[in-house]
Amino acid sequence: MNNLFGDIPASLPEELFSVLVEQEGLKIERIVSRGHCSPADEWYDQDTHEWVALLKGKAVIAYPDKPSVTLVPGDYLLLTAHERHRVDWTIPDEDTVWLAIHY
């Protein structure tokens, strides 16, 4: 059996991306952050939609043209294709676990 909160290394120098399911037009992944954020002044601009849910931890998603959004466990949002965004902050002293569905 697999667990979304399992197999997380004690040391996490970079965000951990684990693909759970992938097929044509769909990718589901677990992302684990621990104080990680996007590089300053760099924005994601993806070709696909991404629905993301925050399962554990705390994070801030920033946009270049609208207010930032703070996520806590249970929060989710849809990032539409080519909607520029970045991870501005994740809590540094605990794991932030995301479930991301790209389609």
MOMO-V283099 format. One record per residue. N is the residue number from 1. RES is the residue in one letter. SS is DSSP state (h for helix, s for strand, l for the rest). D_CENTER is the distance of its C-alpha to the mean C-alpha in Angstrom with 2 decimals. Layout:
N&RES&SS&D_CENTER ; N&RES&SS&D_CENTER
//
This chain:
1&M&l&23.04 ; 2&N&l&19.34 ; 3&N&l&17.20 ; 4&L&l&13.46 ; 5&F&l&14.41 ; 6&G&l&16.84 ; 7&D&l&17.29 ; 8&I&l&15.17 ; 9&P&l&17.32 ; 10&A&l&19.05 ; 11&S&l&18.46 ; 12&L&l&15.04 ; 13&P&l&15.98 ; 14&E&l&12.87 ; 15&E&l&9.29 ; 16&L&s&9.96 ; 17&F&s&9.03 ; 18&S&s&11.30 ; 19&V&s&12.47 ; 20&L&s&14.02 ; 21&V&s&15.85 ; 22&E&s&16.73 ; 23&Q&s&19.64 ; 24&E&l&20.90 ; 25&G&l&18.73 ; 26&L&s&16.01 ; 27&K&s&13.19 ; 28&I&s&11.33 ; 29&E&s&9.05 ; 30&R&s&7.91 ; 31&I&s&5.57 ; 32&V&s&7.51 ; 33&S&s&7.78 ; 34&R&l&11.28 ; 35&G&l&12.18 ; 36&H&l&10.23 ; 37&C&l&9.65 ; 38&S&l&10.39 ; 39&P&l&14.14 ; 40&A&l&16.39 ; 41&D&l&17.49 ; 42&E&l&15.17 ; 43&W&l&13.35 ; 44&Y&s&11.30 ; 45&D&l&13.92 ; 46&Q&l&13.17 ; 47&D&l&16.10 ; 48&T&l&14.51 ; 49&H&l&13.02 ; 50&E&s&9.47 ; 51&W&s&9.45 ; 52&V&s&6.48 ; 53&A&s&7.84 ; 54&L&s&7.54 ; 55&L&s&10.11 ; 56&K&s&11.08 ; 57&G&l&11.18 ; 58&K&s&10.65 ; 59&A&s&8.65 ; 60&V&s&9.97 ; 61&I&s&9.00 ; 62&A&s&12.17 ; 63&Y&l&14.22 ; 64&P&l&17.47 ; 65&D&l&19.62 ; 66&K&l&18.65 ; 67&P&l&17.78 ; 68&S&l&14.50 ; 69&V&s&12.79 ; 70&T&s&12.34 ; 71&L&s&10.37 ; 72&V&s&12.11 ; 73&P&l&12.32 ; 74&G&l&13.18 ; 75&D&l&11.76 ; 76&Y&s&10.25 ; 77&L&s&10.47 ; 78&L&s&11.42 ; 79&L&s&10.78 ; 80&T&l&14.07 ; 81&A&l&15.13 ; 82&H&l&15.93 ; 83&E&l&14.52 ; 84&R&l&13.90 ; 85&H&s&11.01 ; 86&R&s&9.42 ; 87&V&s&7.47 ; 88&D&s&10.88 ; 89&W&s&10.80 ; 90&T&s&9.65 ; 91&I&l&12.64 ; 92&P&l&14.63 ; 93&D&l&16.76 ; 94&E&l&14.68 ; 95&D&l&11.73 ; 96&T&s&8.51 ; 97&V&s&7.56 ; 98&W&s&4.98 ; 99&L&s&6.95 ; 100&A&s&6.37 ; 101&I&s&9.85 ; 102&H&s&11.11 ; 103&Y&l&14.75
//
